[in-house]
Amino acid sequence: MYKIFEEIQFIGKQLIFLPKCRSTNDMAADMLKKGVLKEGGIVITDHQQAGRGQRGNTWVSSENKNLTFSILLKPHFISPTDSFALNMLVSVAIVNALKGLDRSMFKIKWPNDIMYNGYKVGGILIENTIQVAKIENSIIGIGINVNQNSFDYLFKAASLSNIFKRPFDLNNLLNEIIKQIEEQFSILKSGNYHILRSNYLENLYWLNEKHRFFSMVEFTGMIIGIDPAGRLMVETENGIEKFNFKEIKYLE
């Protein structure tokens, strides 16, 4: 069973464990509608059967091997136009939590995949409810490949156990991630958006490197950052181009 450590301030103080479910984000949304889930509440499962990722992809997770959970936050203090800050804070928090294992190799693949040496080890799905020009609720789904041994060959994925050749304690890793999310959430709440942005760019995958991409056609470009709306900025032979979610694919 999962237990939240005493030093954690508010995230996870309400911890709802489900032995299995289709999607923790879906369950969290349902519990929120019913008034069951409070801010900072976590819905976690040992077997997510139909998890969802960015771009409509499925997040495949073996039973009792990985971390799959969702957190409810209520970031009323930021506008919908600044919602990418949530992607940044959660991505940075996870990378910070994992850097104790290897400070240099964990990176954030825009917008919020967690990578290790070119392999995906984690992903994030954030679903916001917007009312009267503010973010009313934010359900943050997190999946981390921890102790899973094998993956579909079509997916360039790996687990922490694959990489470091040892098993990991799921509860300890959960608490480290939550601790880091609380720290980054505090930075955002204090209005220090620039700190989040700087930390995000510092850990951005392929930053300032020439690579091949696809967007309608293949092209060579160099990621140089993100704009205020969270769009990926790529320098190409035609100048600086900006891409929204689903508009660009990384090749090599």
N, C-alpha and C positions, 0 to 999 in steps of 0.2 A: 504493500500500500504506500501511497505518497503522503509525505508530511512536509509542511512548510516550516522552515527554521524560524526561530524567534526573532532574529534580527530583521526579517522582512517586515516592512511597514504596513502595507495594505493589500498588495497583489497576492492572491492565493489564500487570504484569510478565510474566504469562502471557497472551498475546494470540492467540486462535485466529480466523483469518479464513476465512470461507466465501464464495465468489463469490455463491452464492445458497442460500437455505434457506426452508422454510415459516415457521418461527418460531425466533428466537434463544433465547427462553425454553425452548422444547421441546428444542432442541439442547443447551442448557446443562444441563437436567435429565437428559438422556440421558448426557451426558459425565460428570456428577457420579456417576450410578449406576455407571458403568464405571470410576470412579476416575481419570478423565483430568483433570477440571477441579479446580483448587485454589482456595483462598480468594483473592479478589482477581482471579481469572481473568476474562477478557472473551471472549465469543463475539460476533463482529461480522460483518455481511454487507453487501454492496452491493445486494442484491436480496432483500428479505423478501417472500415470496409469499403468506403467510397469517398475518400478524402478528395478535396478539390484544390488545385493549384492555380497559378496565374495562367492566362490564355485559355481557360477551360480545360486544362490538363487534369488528369487524375493523379493523385498522390498515392502511390502504392506502398503499403507498410506491412511488414510481417508481424504476426501476433507476438506480443510480450517482448519485443526487441527494440522498439524505438520510442521516442517522445512524440506524441501527437496530442496537442492541447490547444484550447482557445481561451483568450482573456477578454473580458469586457472592460473597456475604458470609456470615459465620458469627457472627451477633450473639448468642452464648450468654449474654451478660451482661444481656440484657433479657428480661422475661417475655412470654409471648404476649399478656397483657392490655395490654402497652405497645407492641404491634407497630405502632400507628399512627405511632410515632416514626420508623419507617423511611420511611413516606410523607412525613413532614415533612422529614426530612433530605435526601432526594433531590430533592423539589420545590424546597426552598430553594436547594440547590446549583445546580440548573439555572437558576433565576431569577438567582442571583448571577452565574453564568457569562455570562448574556445582558445583564446590566445595563450592561455596558460599551458596549453599543449604544444603549441608551435606559434611563435609570435609573428612569423613572416608569411606563412603560406595560406592562411584563411583570408578570403577576399569576398567582397559583395559584387555579384554580377547584377547589373542594373535590370530591373528595379530593386529586387530584394531576394535573389537566390544566394545561398551561402556556398562558396566553392572552396575546394582544397586542391591545389595543383591541377586545376582543370576539371575536377570531378565535383559533382553536386552532392553536398552532404546535408543540405537543409533548404527549406523554402517557407515562404510566408504568404498568407492570403488575408488581406485586410478589407473588410466590408463595412462601410460607413452608412449611417442613417442621418440624413440632413434635414433639418427643420428650421425655417425662418433664418436662412443664411448662416446657420451654425451647425457644427457636427454634434448631433444629439448623442449618438452612440457609435462606438467603434469596436467591432469584433475582430480580434487579431488571432488568426489561426497560424500555428507554428508546427512544422514537422521537421524533426532532426533524425537522420539515420545514425543510430547509435551502435547497436549490437547485431544488426542484420548482416548475414554472411554473403548473400548473393543477390544480384539484381538482374532484371531483364537486360539482355545485351543491347537492346535498342536505346537504353538510357545510360548516359555516361555518368553513373552515380557510384558513390562509395559511402561506407559508414566509418564512424570513428574507430570501430573495432577493426575494420579492414586496414585502415591507415596505420594505426598504432599497435596492432597485433596484440590487443588485450581487451577484455570486456570492461564496460563502464557501468557505474552505478547510476541508474536513471534518476533516482530521487536527488542525488547530489547535483547532477547536471541541471535538472529542473530548477533547483533553488539558485544555482549560480546564474542561470539565464534570467530568472525573475528579479534577482538582485540588480543585475545590470539594466534591465528594463526600467525598474524603479529609478535608478540613477539618471538614465537618459530622459525619462518622463519628467523628472524634476528640472532638468536643464531646459526642456521645451517649455514647461510651465512658467519658468522664470523669464521667458522671452529671449533666451539666448539661442535663437535659430541659427545664427552664424557658427556657433560651436558645433551643433549637430551636423551642419553642412560640411564643415571642415573635416570632422571625424569621418563622415561618410566618404568624402572624396579621397581621403588618406587611404581608405581601404577598398577603393573601387577597382574591380577587376578590369584589366586591359587599359587602365588609364595611361595616356601618353605613349601608347604602343601602337604600331601599325598592324592592322589585321584585316581580314576579309569579312565582309558582311553581306547580307542580302536584304534588299527592300525594293521590290519590283524587279530589280536586276542586281547582279553581284557587283560589288565595288570594294575598293581598298580605302580605308579611312583610319583615323586615330581619334579615340574618345578623349575629349578635352574637358569634360565636366557635365553638369546638369544646369538647366536654366531654373528660374524661380518657380516655374510650374512643375518641375520634376522631369521635364523632357530631357532625353539623352542628347548631348551635343557632340557631333562627330565632325571632325575636319576632313574634308574630301578635296579632290581636285577641283570641285566646283565651288568650294568655300565651306563655311560652317553650316551644317544641316542639323535640324532638330527632329527628334522622333518621339512619338507617344508610344504607349504600350501597344504591343502587337504589330508595330510598324517596321520593326527591324529584327533580323535574326543574326546571331553570331555564327560565323563559319569556322575560320581558323586564323 
